């Protein structure tokens, strides 16, 4: 695996584990999702897209939208 793929998967796992906690107990989750999105963009453009990573890409998108429950709010979180 490539370095940014490993970093991305570790961050996705960390984000998935945070969903087990209540929203009040989650710390820096907005920062985590911004980092996940940044690593995704770096990986996507520098290391190129790989079809084997599609489940991880979809899980990252699902985590971000599941956290916000609203597409417009999710976009504000990312940018």
C-alpha positions, 0 to 999 in steps of 0.5 A, spaced: 500 500 500 502 507 498 503 511 504 497 516 503 492 510 503 495 507 509 494 514 513 487 515 510 485 508 512 488 509 519 484 516 519 477 513 517 478 507 522 479 513 527 473 516 525 469 510 525 471 509 532 469 516 534 462 514 532 461 509 537 461 515 542 456 520 544 457 527 540 458 531 546 464 526 548 467 526 541 473 531 541 476 535 535 471 531 530 471 536 525 478 537 525 479 530 524 474 530 518 478 536 515 484 532 515 481 526 512 478 530 507 485 533 506 489 526 506 483 524 501 485 530 496 492 529 497 492 521 495 487 522 490 491 527 486 498 525 488 498 517 488 492 517 483 485 513 484 485 506 485 479 502 485 481 497 490 480 503 495 473 505 493 470 502 499 475 506 503 473 512 499 465 511 500 466 510 508 470 516 508 464 520 505 459 516 509 462 518 515 462 526 514 455 526 511 453 521 517 456 526 522 453 532 519 446 529 517 446 535 512 449 536 505 450 544 506 453 543 513 457 538 511 460 542 505 461 548 510 465 543 515 470 541 509 471 548 506 
